[in-house]
Each structure stands twice: as C-alpha cells, then as structure tokens.
Amino acid sequence: MEISLYNDTGTKVFATVNGIEYIIKPQSTSVARCVAGMPVKITLSRKLKSFAILNLFDMDNGMIGGFWESGTILVLNPTYVLNFNGDNNQYFKICSESFCCDKYYDYDRLYLDDPIIKNDCTYEITRQKKIKKRVKLFNVYTTFIAIALLCIAFAFIFEFEHVKAGTFLSESEFIEEFMIGMIFGLAGIFGKIRVLRRYKKVTDEEYIQQCFRGYIEEIK
C-alpha cells in the first residue's frame, strides 16, 4: 500500500511515516510504502522559529500601529494513527492553519486535509520551554524590575552616609528614590504575574483541542 502526501503549504514539511522521515518541499509529493492492514503512524512537523515579542501594559489598542502588541507563535506538531481497510493507495494533502486563542498568542499547525480525520490527532507544542523562558524574561516588566533594583541600589549607595547617620528621613532624598524603586518593582512583579497567568492559559492542551474542533471561541 502506498500513501501519497502532497505539501500544500509554502514551507518545507517533515513527515515521519512509521518511523521513516520524508522531507516534502512546497507543492511537492512524497510517497511512502506501508504494510497493508497495519496501522500507519504519521507525524507532521515544520522547523519554524517560535518567537515572543514584548508585552507592555494592557494598552495595546491605544498604541500606534500596534507596536507594543505582544505576540507568540506556538508550533503544533500533529501525530495521526490511521487504519485502512484493504490495499488501496491513499492520498492526502498537507495543509496549514493557525488561530489566535487570545490577542497575544497564535498557534500554527499542519494537518491532513481530510474532514474525517482533520481534528482526530494528538500533537505536541514544540519549543514550549524556550517560549516560556522568553515570555518570562523578555518582557517590559523585566525592565521595570531592573529599574527598581537600580533605584534602590543607588538610594543606598549615594545616601549611605545619611542612612548610617539616621538622617535619611530629613536630610536626604533616600525616601523618594526608594519609593520610586518600589513602585517600579511592584509594577514589574504584578505585570509578570499577569503574563505568566496568560501563558498558562494558552498552553492548556484541552483548551487548544476544543478551539480546533470549534467547540469554543478562539479569542477570549
């Protein structure tokens, strides 16, 4: 039995059929030979760079051109286990789709274009650890915390004599500098908590599956 896989996407696709990897160029077809009557396991993947952009407050709609709009692409690699009756050759088209489960996160996946099996698959979110690390570290709230630490450090360094003498309340700017640092620090901490909560939501695989099947709205 032969299985033909046509790549209908604009990028190179890697298809692993029963453990054998096939590299399929855009608008090209690869043919895999399989044993008739046995389940066929097909895993589709694409070597795309998942990425994250900075997040700033909750004022994206007010920013010109959406410059501060956050965005993360999470790549999904689907796996299909197919059972065929008889020795008939099978033909599939590999397509790509993406959806946004909220305004900050997009998912991108490949699928076999067959209405019966399109959503009947399991998948993994690739490079999830790298994305989580980027989301945790590379957002504007990291800068806020850094500014807070610098303000507090400078307050102690430059006003140390007043602190040591106990006159920092009356004869120095220690309190003002320290409070500025605390304000930036609290803004950074609460902002990071919000970012991580949002990330946790959009890596909920049950939620993603329901979105793909059209059971719930993509954007919440």
SESEVO-100611 format. One record per residue (C-alpha): residue in one letter; residue number from 1; x, y, z. Coordinates in steps of 0.05 Angstrom, whole numbers, plus 5000, padded with zeros to 4 digits. Example, Ala and Ser with C-alpha at 12.3 -4.5 7.8 and 13.67 -1.06 7.14 Angstrom:
% SESEVO-100611
<r A | k 1 | x 5246 | y 4910 | z 5156>
<r S | k 2 | x 5273 | y 4979 | z 5143>
END
This chain:
% SESEVO-100611
<r M | k 1 | x 5000 | y 5000 | z 5000>
<r E | k 2 | x 5025 | y 5070 | z 4983>
<r I | k 3 | x 5009 | y 5135 | z 5018>
<r S | k 4 | x 5019 | y 5199 | z 4978>
<r L | k 5 | x 5029 | y 5263 | z 5017>
<r Y | k 6 | x 5024 | y 5329 | z 4979>
<r N | k 7 | x 5052 | y 5391 | z 5012>
<r D | k 8 | x 5003 | y 5447 | z 5000>
<r T | k 9 | x 5039 | y 5496 | z 5046>
<r G | k 10 | x 5091 | y 5549 | z 5030>
<r T | k 11 | x 5147 | y 5517 | z 5071>
<r K | k 12 | x 5184 | y 5451 | z 5075>
<r V | k 13 | x 5147 | y 5397 | z 5114>
<r F | k 14 | x 5178 | y 5338 | z 5150>
<r A | k 15 | x 5132 | y 5277 | z 5151>
<r T | k 16 | x 5151 | y 5216 | z 5192>
<r V | k 17 | x 5112 | y 5155 | z 5168>
<r N | k 18 | x 5121 | y 5093 | z 5211>
<r G | k 19 | x 5189 | y 5118 | z 5234>
<r I | k 20 | x 5215 | y 5138 | z 5166>
<r E | k 21 | x 5223 | y 5213 | z 5154>
<r Y | k 22 | x 5205 | y 5245 | z 5088>
<r I | k 23 | x 5224 | y 5317 | z 5070>
<r I | k 24 | x 5170 | y 5347 | z 5027>
<r K | k 25 | x 5183 | y 5411 | z 4990>
<r P | k 26 | x 5126 | y 5461 | z 4978>
<r Q | k 27 | x 5077 | y 5439 | z 4925>
<r S | k 28 | x 5112 | y 5371 | z 4921>
<r T | k 29 | x 5090 | y 5300 | z 4936>
<r S | k 30 | x 5125 | y 5244 | z 4973>
<r V | k 31 | x 5103 | y 5172 | z 4970>
<r A | k 32 | x 5111 | y 5124 | z 5029>
<r R | k 33 | x 5103 | y 5049 | z 5024>
<r C | k 34 | x 5066 | y 5016 | z 5083>
<r V | k 35 | x 5044 | y 4946 | z 5100>
<r A | k 36 | x 4970 | y 4936 | z 5083>
<r G | k 37 | x 4924 | y 4922 | z 5142>
<r M | k 38 | x 4972 | y 4953 | z 5193>
<r P | k 39 | x 4962 | y 5020 | z 5229>
<r V | k 40 | x 5000 | y 5078 | z 5198>
<r K | k 41 | x 5030 | y 5130 | z 5244>
<r I | k 42 | x 5043 | y 5197 | z 5211>
<r T | k 43 | x 5075 | y 5256 | z 5247>
<r L | k 44 | x 5079 | y 5323 | z 5213>
<r S | k 45 | x 5129 | y 5377 | z 5232>
<r R | k 46 | x 5157 | y 5442 | z 5207>
<r K | k 47 | x 5221 | y 5474 | z 5231>
<r L | k 48 | x 5193 | y 5543 | z 5245>
<r K | k 49 | x 5222 | y 5591 | z 5296>
<r S | k 50 | x 5173 | y 5602 | z 5353>
<r F | k 51 | x 5181 | y 5672 | z 5379>
<r A | k 52 | x 5155 | y 5720 | z 5431>
<r I | k 53 | x 5150 | y 5796 | z 5428>
<r L | k 54 | x 5149 | y 5843 | z 5487>
<r N | k 55 | x 5086 | y 5859 | z 5525>
<r L | k 56 | x 5070 | y 5928 | z 5551>
<r F | k 57 | x 5012 | y 5942 | z 5599>
<r D | k 58 | x 4942 | y 5929 | z 5573>
<r M | k 59 | x 4941 | y 5990 | z 5528>
<r D | k 60 | x 4956 | y 5956 | z 5461>
<r N | k 61 | x 4894 | y 5985 | z 5427>
<r G | k 62 | x 4918 | y 6055 | z 5442>
<r M | k 63 | x 4987 | y 6046 | z 5412>
<r I | k 64 | x 5001 | y 6069 | z 5341>
<r G | k 65 | x 5008 | y 6012 | z 5293>
<r G | k 66 | x 5003 | y 5960 | z 5349>
<r F | k 67 | x 5077 | y 5968 | z 5361>
<r W | k 68 | x 5071 | y 5944 | z 5433>
<r E | k 69 | x 5024 | y 5887 | z 5416>
<r S | k 70 | x 5051 | y 5823 | z 5445>
<r G | k 71 | x 5054 | y 5761 | z 5402>
<r T | k 72 | x 5076 | y 5690 | z 5409>
<r I | k 73 | x 5074 | y 5635 | z 5358>
<r L | k 74 | x 5069 | y 5564 | z 5386>
<r V | k 75 | x 5081 | y 5510 | z 5334>
<r L | k 76 | x 5040 | y 5446 | z 5339>
<r N | k 77 | x 5066 | y 5380 | z 5311>
<r P | k 78 | x 5007 | y 5333 | z 5300>
<r T | k 79 | x 5010 | y 5257 | z 5300>
<r Y | k 80 | x 4958 | y 5214 | z 5265>
<r V | k 81 | x 4948 | y 5139 | z 5274>
<r L | k 82 | x 4907 | y 5116 | z 5214>
<r N | k 83 | x 4875 | y 5048 | z 5200>
<r F | k 84 | x 4859 | y 5029 | z 5128>
<r N | k 85 | x 4818 | y 4971 | z 5103>
<r G | k 86 | x 4846 | y 4935 | z 5043>
<r D | k 87 | x 4907 | y 4951 | z 5000>
<r N | k 88 | x 4881 | y 5015 | z 4967>
<r N | k 89 | x 4930 | y 5072 | z 4958>
<r Q | k 90 | x 4915 | y 5133 | z 4999>
<r Y | k 91 | x 4924 | y 5206 | z 4980>
<r F | k 92 | x 4928 | y 5264 | z 5029>
<r K | k 93 | x 4941 | y 5338 | z 5023>
<r I | k 94 | x 4982 | y 5370 | z 5079>
<r C | k 95 | x 4953 | y 5438 | z 5097>
<r S | k 96 | x 4969 | y 5491 | z 5149>
<r E | k 97 | x 4925 | y 5531 | z 5194>
<r S | k 98 | x 4934 | y 5578 | z 5252>
<r F | k 99 | x 4889 | y 5610 | z 5303>
<r C | k 100 | x 4893 | y 5662 | z 5358>
<r C | k 101 | x 4866 | y 5639 | z 5425>
<r D | k 102 | x 4873 | y 5708 | z 5452>
<r K | k 103 | x 4903 | y 5772 | z 5423>
<r Y | k 104 | x 4973 | y 5754 | z 5447>
<r Y | k 105 | x 4982 | y 5681 | z 5426>
<r D | k 106 | x 4978 | y 5646 | z 5359>
<r Y | k 107 | x 4982 | y 5572 | z 5344>
<r D | k 108 | x 5007 | y 5543 | z 5279>
<r R | k 109 | x 4997 | y 5471 | z 5259>
<r L | k 110 | x 4998 | y 5424 | z 5200>
<r Y | k 111 | x 4942 | y 5375 | z 5186>
<r L | k 112 | x 4919 | y 5323 | z 5136>
<r D | k 113 | x 4863 | y 5353 | z 5095>
<r D | k 114 | x 4810 | y 5301 | z 5106>
<r P | k 115 | x 4746 | y 5323 | z 5141>
<r I | k 116 | x 4741 | y 5257 | z 5178>
<r I | k 117 | x 4810 | y 5258 | z 5209>
<r K | k 118 | x 4828 | y 5332 | z 5208>
<r N | k 119 | x 4818 | y 5341 | z 5283>
<r D | k 120 | x 4829 | y 5268 | z 5302>
<r C | k 121 | x 4901 | y 5275 | z 5323>
<r T | k 122 | x 4947 | y 5286 | z 5381>
<r Y | k 123 | x 5002 | y 5337 | z 5380>
<r E | k 124 | x 5057 | y 5370 | z 5419>
<r I | k 125 | x 5074 | y 5443 | z 5427>
<r T | k 126 | x 5145 | y 5449 | z 5402>
<r R | k 127 | x 5198 | y 5492 | z 5435>
<r Q | k 128 | x 5149 | y 5505 | z 5492>
<r K | k 129 | x 5205 | y 5512 | z 5544>
<r K | k 130 | x 5242 | y 5563 | z 5502>
<r I | k 131 | x 5179 | y 5603 | z 5491>
<r K | k 132 | x 5162 | y 5602 | z 5565>
<r K | k 133 | x 5232 | y 5626 | z 5582>
<r R | k 134 | x 5226 | y 5683 | z 5532>
<r V | k 135 | x 5158 | y 5703 | z 5557>
<r K | k 136 | x 5183 | y 5702 | z 5629>
<r L | k 137 | x 5247 | y 5740 | z 5616>
<r F | k 138 | x 5239 | y 5784 | z 5555>
<r N | k 139 | x 5180 | y 5829 | z 5570>
<r V | k 140 | x 5177 | y 5901 | z 5593>
<r Y | k 141 | x 5164 | y 5881 | z 5665>
<r T | k 142 | x 5235 | y 5853 | z 5669>
<r T | k 143 | x 5259 | y 5923 | z 5654>
<r F | k 144 | x 5214 | y 5951 | z 5708>
<r I | k 145 | x 5245 | y 5904 | z 5760>
<r A | k 146 | x 5315 | y 5922 | z 5736>
<r I | k 147 | x 5299 | y 5996 | z 5743>
<r A | k 148 | x 5271 | y 5983 | z 5812>
<r L | k 149 | x 5334 | y 5947 | z 5835>
<r L | k 150 | x 5378 | y 6003 | z 5807>
<r C | k 151 | x 5337 | y 6057 | z 5841>
<r I | k 152 | x 5341 | y 6022 | z 5908>
<r A | k 153 | x 5415 | y 6007 | z 5900>
<r F | k 154 | x 5430 | y 6080 | z 5881>
<r A | k 155 | x 5389 | y 6104 | z 5940>
<r F | k 156 | x 5431 | y 6063 | z 5988>
<r I | k 157 | x 5498 | y 6079 | z 5954>
<r F | k 158 | x 5490 | y 6154 | z 5946>
<r E | k 159 | x 5452 | y 6166 | z 6010>
<r F | k 160 | x 5491 | y 6116 | z 6052>
<r E | k 161 | x 5520 | y 6168 | z 6098>
<r H | k 162 | x 5451 | y 6194 | z 6114>
<r V | k 163 | x 5426 | y 6124 | z 6125>
<r K | k 164 | x 5485 | y 6108 | z 6171>
<r A | k 165 | x 5474 | y 6173 | z 6210>
<r G | k 166 | x 5399 | y 6162 | z 6214>
<r T | k 167 | x 5384 | y 6228 | z 6179>
<r F | k 168 | x 5357 | y 6198 | z 6114>
<r L | k 169 | x 5286 | y 6220 | z 6132>
<r S | k 170 | x 5303 | y 6293 | z 6140>
<r E | k 171 | x 5366 | y 6309 | z 6102>
<r S | k 172 | x 5367 | y 6264 | z 6040>
<r E | k 173 | x 5327 | y 6241 | z 5980>
<r F | k 174 | x 5332 | y 6169 | z 6002>
<r I | k 175 | x 5257 | y 6160 | z 6013>
<r E | k 176 | x 5238 | y 6189 | z 5945>
<r E | k 177 | x 5288 | y 6146 | z 5908>
<r F | k 178 | x 5269 | y 6084 | z 5949>
<r M | k 179 | x 5194 | y 6095 | z 5935>
<r I | k 180 | x 5207 | y 6104 | z 5861>
<r G | k 181 | x 5243 | y 6038 | z 5862>
<r M | k 182 | x 5186 | y 6004 | z 5900>
<r I | k 183 | x 5134 | y 6030 | z 5851>
<r F | k 184 | x 5173 | y 6003 | z 5791>
<r G | k 185 | x 5186 | y 5938 | z 5828>
<r L | k 186 | x 5112 | y 5926 | z 5845>
<r A | k 187 | x 5091 | y 5943 | z 5774>
<r G | k 188 | x 5143 | y 5894 | z 5747>
<r I | k 189 | x 5122 | y 5838 | z 5795>
<r F | k 190 | x 5047 | y 5844 | z 5782>
<r G | k 191 | x 5059 | y 5851 | z 5707>
<r K | k 192 | x 5100 | y 5787 | z 5706>
<r I | k 193 | x 5046 | y 5750 | z 5745>
<r R | k 194 | x 4994 | y 5772 | z 5693>
<r V | k 195 | x 5039 | y 5749 | z 5635>
<r L | k 196 | x 5051 | y 5681 | z 5667>
<r R | k 197 | x 4977 | y 5670 | z 5681>
<r R | k 198 | x 4961 | y 5685 | z 5608>
<r Y | k 199 | x 5015 | y 5638 | z 5584>
<r K | k 200 | x 4989 | y 5583 | z 5628>
<r K | k 201 | x 4920 | y 5590 | z 5597>
<r V | k 202 | x 4944 | y 5586 | z 5526>
<r T | k 203 | x 4986 | y 5523 | z 5537>
<r D | k 204 | x 4925 | y 5485 | z 5562>
<r E | k 205 | x 4922 | y 5429 | z 5510>
<r E | k 206 | x 4849 | y 5412 | z 5525>
<r Y | k 207 | x 4831 | y 5485 | z 5511>
<r I | k 208 | x 4870 | y 5484 | z 5446>
<r Q | k 209 | x 4837 | y 5420 | z 5423>
<r Q | k 210 | x 4768 | y 5450 | z 5436>
<r C | k 211 | x 4788 | y 5511 | z 5396>
<r F | k 212 | x 4809 | y 5468 | z 5337>
<r R | k 213 | x 4744 | y 5429 | z 5339>
<r G | k 214 | x 4703 | y 5493 | z 5341>
<r Y | k 215 | x 4672 | y 5478 | z 5408>
<r I | k 216 | x 4693 | y 5545 | z 5440>
<r E | k 217 | x 4713 | y 5613 | z 5414>
<r E | k 218 | x 4785 | y 5621 | z 5395>
<r I | k 219 | x 4792 | y 5691 | z 5424>
<r K | k 220 | x 4771 | y 5702 | z 5496>
END
